[in-house]
């Protein structure tokens, strides 16, 4: 009997030791598990903060593209007499949540500086293109788009970019698809040129490494194109309004 009691006690001791060891293993692993959970939660939080939407819808482009006429149609639904702007126009649109439309002057010396002012709060950027004179202005129009796409705040926000092909009522107006294809081709050349230049800080400002063919599906910001007409009897900015509503 004493023999069996000794065996039973021995077995119980081994079982208890295993339970203690198992408990210690879990206790040792607990800090590791907590650390992993904290890292995952931090990553998700940072990712979510990175997606925080601003409230600015920015109208951008070269002089004469029709930005201010579009601004007036969006804000008041009316056609107004416009002139070359040297200062931005801003107005709030209703909606949930409300957005602020920012009409940035097209002057080549001013526009990128003003863009920097509003880029951190960008909800979306509209590149306004003069479809009627696109062939003559394709280089400068491409430069304006390049300025948007290489802006660090615009890239970080990953806000949508809309190429708005304005003045579709013009006889020589190019369609949205043709304009988008030409801009892709021009951006490849412009990107290669920028890759050979170095700014004052010693860094390059490019979309892709030199020699890379630019494709819009590879840029940081989702990019689409639509047609529009901002003045005259055939005013049509429905696609722009819909795009803003979906931001």
Secondary structure, DSSP 8 states (H G I E B T S, - for coil): -HHHHHHHHHHHHHHHHHHHHHHHHHHHHHHHHHHHHHHHHHHHHHHHHHT---SEEEEE-STTSSHHHHHHHHHHS--------SS-EEEEE-SSS-EEEEE----TTTHHHHHHHHGGGEEEEEEEEEGGGHHHHHHHHHHHHHHHHT-HHHHHHT-EEEEEEE-TTSTT---HHHHHHHHHHHHHHHHHHHHT---TTS----SS-TT----GGGSSS-EEEEE-B-SSTT-B-HHHHHHHHT-
